[in-house]
Amino acid sequence: MKVKRYTIETKIRILREAQSRDKTIQDVCRERQISEQSFHRWKRELGMLELNQAKQLKELQRENARLKRMLADEMLGKELLKEVLEKKL
C-alpha cells in the first residue's frame, strides 16, 4: 500500500475543515482518505497553530535533529581519540 505524504499546509487545512464544518471527524477522514489515528496525531502535533507557526516548528525540529547528530559525532570522535591515546601510552 502506497503511503501518502501530506504537507503541513494540507494537514492544517484538513484540521480546520473538520473544525469548521458540520461534518464529523469520521466524515472528513473518509473524504480525505486518512485514518482517524492520523487525524488525531496531526491534531496533537499541530493543534491550533497557525500555518507560519507550524512551519517554524517543523524547521526548528529539523535543526534540533541536525544539532543532535553533530553533537553525537563530536562525542564519538572524542571517545575515539581517547582510545587511541590510551593505546599509545
N, C-alpha and C positions, 0 to 999 in steps of 0.2 A: 504494500500500500504506500503510495507516494505521500510524503509529509509536506504540507503547505507551510510556508513561512510567511508570517504576516508582519508588516511594518508597524512601527509604533503608531503611526497615524491611523492605520486601519484598525488596530486594536482599540484605540481610544474612540474611534468612530463607532465601532460595534458596541462598546460600553455605553456611550452616550445614547445610541439608538435604543438599547434595552431600557435605559433610564427614563427617556423622554416619552416614549410611545405607550400606548395602552396594551401593547403586547407583553406576553410573559417572557421570561428568560428562555424558557424551552422553545418558544416560537422563534425568537431571534436566533438561537443556536441552530435550530433546524434550517432556517432560511440561509444562514451563512455557512452551514455545514461544518460547524465546530462542535466539540463536546462541551457539555456543561462544566466539566472539570477545567478545561482550558479557559472558559469564560471566567470562572471564579478565581483561577490563578492570575489571569490578567487583571481582574478587579482588585485582587490583593496587592499585586505589584504596582499597578498604575493608579488605582483608586480614583481620587478626584483631581489628579494632576492635570494641569493644562498641557497642551502639546509641547510647548517650548520647555516646560519643566521636565517632562518625561524624556525628551531628547537629551537634556542636560544630565539627567540622572543616568541614562544609559552611557553617555560619554564618560562620566565620572567613574562608572563601574568598569568600563574598558581600561581607563587609565590606571585605576587601582589594581586591576589584574596584571597589567604590564609592570607596574612598580613592584608588585609582589614577586613576579618572575625574576626581575632584575635583582632583588634582594636575595632570593634563593640562589641565584647564580653566583653572586658575590660571596655568600656564606660558604657555598660549595668550594669555590676557588680558594678561600681562606683555609678551609679544612685540608684541602689537597696540599697546600704549601706547608702547613704544619706537619703533615705526614712525611713529606719529602725532607724537611729539616730534621725531623727526629731520626730518620734513617741515615742521614749523613753524619750525625753526631754519634 
